[in-house]
Amino acid sequence: MTKNRFVTTRNAIQERLLKDYDVLGTWAKVGQKWGLNKGLAFMIAKKNYEPKDPHLRHKLGLPALIPAPACRECGEVHVAKRCPRKPEAKHWRDWPDERIRWALENREEAVRIRTKP
């Protein structure tokens, strides 16, 4: 049987750290309660610091950060398959030579002619 783990948001953790600070009074005690050092507890609560270390993220209930492939065209990570910065060619004259060659070789008339006995 697997354990259900709840993924919390960074804002919720900030609120809980600030609430613990109000109750406990010092960042050292807050850090001790959470298993962090006092500086890191302060940075997460007050300075919007987001820990990158997977062990810290797991300890705080944050999701793991995983590497994502960067776009070849612009170097950024996109959710979509196409790069939004690179406009797709609207007319066949703007296509690269390889795409024109592929389109000519795989057009419907050429496929029908090649497949007929």
C-alpha positions as CSV (number, residue, x, y, z in Angstrom):
1,M,0.0,0.0,0.0
2,T,1.4,3.4,-1.0
3,K,1.3,6.4,1.2
4,N,-0.6,9.4,-0.1
5,R,1.6,12.5,-0.1
6,F,0.2,15.9,-0.3
7,V,1.9,18.4,-2.5
8,T,1.8,21.9,-0.9
9,T,2.3,25.2,-2.6
10,R,5.2,27.5,-1.7
11,N,2.7,30.1,-0.5
12,A,1.1,27.6,2.0
13,I,4.6,26.8,3.3
14,Q,5.4,30.5,3.7
15,E,2.2,31.0,5.7
16,R,2.9,28.0,7.9
17,L,6.4,29.2,8.6
18,L,5.2,32.7,9.4
19,K,2.5,31.3,11.7
20,D,5.1,29.1,13.5
21,Y,7.3,32.2,13.9
22,D,4.5,34.0,15.5
23,V,4.0,31.1,18.0
24,L,7.6,30.1,18.6
25,G,9.2,33.6,18.5
26,T,12.5,32.9,16.8
27,W,13.6,31.6,13.4
28,A,16.0,29.2,15.1
29,K,13.0,27.4,16.7
30,V,11.1,27.5,13.5
31,G,14.0,26.0,11.6
32,Q,14.5,23.3,14.3
33,K,10.8,22.4,14.0
34,W,11.0,22.1,10.2
35,G,14.5,20.5,10.1
36,L,16.0,23.6,8.5
37,N,18.6,26.2,9.6
38,K,17.2,29.5,10.8
39,G,18.5,31.4,7.7
40,L,16.8,29.1,5.3
41,A,13.5,29.2,7.3
42,F,13.7,33.1,7.2
43,M,14.5,33.2,3.4
44,I,11.6,30.9,2.5
45,A,9.1,32.7,4.7
46,K,10.1,36.4,4.1
47,K,12.2,36.5,0.9
48,N,10.2,34.2,-1.4
49,Y,13.2,31.8,-1.7
50,E,12.3,28.5,-3.4
51,P,14.7,25.7,-2.4
52,K,16.2,23.8,-5.3
53,D,17.6,20.8,-3.3
54,P,15.4,17.8,-3.8
55,H,15.8,16.7,-0.1
56,L,14.6,20.1,1.1
57,R,11.7,20.2,-1.3
58,H,10.6,16.7,-0.1
59,K,10.9,17.8,3.5
60,L,8.7,20.8,2.9
61,G,6.2,18.9,0.7
62,L,7.1,20.7,-2.5
63,P,7.1,18.8,-5.8
64,A,10.5,17.8,-7.2
65,L,12.1,19.9,-9.9
66,I,13.0,17.9,-13.0
67,P,15.1,19.0,-16.0
68,A,13.1,19.8,-19.1
69,P,14.6,20.0,-22.6
70,A,15.2,23.4,-24.0
71,C,13.9,24.6,-27.4
72,R,16.5,24.4,-30.2
73,E,15.3,27.7,-31.7
74,C,15.2,30.1,-28.7
75,G,16.8,28.1,-25.8
76,E,13.7,28.3,-23.5
77,V,11.5,25.6,-22.2
78,H,8.0,25.5,-23.7
79,V,4.8,23.6,-22.8
80,A,3.7,23.4,-26.4
81,K,5.5,21.4,-29.0
82,R,6.1,24.4,-31.3
83,C,8.2,27.4,-30.4
84,P,5.9,30.4,-30.2
85,R,8.8,32.7,-31.1
86,K,9.4,31.0,-34.4
87,P,6.5,31.7,-36.8
88,E,5.6,28.7,-39.0
89,A,5.9,29.4,-42.7
90,K,2.5,30.2,-44.2
91,H,3.4,29.7,-47.9
92,W,5.4,26.9,-49.5
93,R,7.9,29.3,-50.9
94,D,9.0,30.1,-47.3
95,W,9.5,26.4,-46.5
96,P,13.1,25.0,-46.1
97,D,14.3,22.9,-49.0
98,E,14.1,19.6,-47.0
99,R,10.4,20.2,-46.3
100,I,9.6,21.1,-50.0
101,R,11.4,17.9,-51.1
102,W,9.4,15.8,-48.6
103,A,6.1,17.4,-49.6
104,L,6.8,16.7,-53.3
105,E,7.8,13.1,-52.7
106,N,4.8,12.4,-50.4
107,R,2.1,14.3,-52.2
108,E,-1.1,12.4,-52.9
109,E,-0.8,12.1,-56.7
110,A,2.8,10.8,-56.4
111,V,1.8,8.2,-53.8
112,R,-1.1,7.0,-56.0
113,I,1.1,6.7,-59.1
114,R,3.8,4.7,-57.2
115,T,1.4,2.3,-55.7
116,K,-0.5,1.4,-58.9
117,P,0.8,-1.9,-60.6
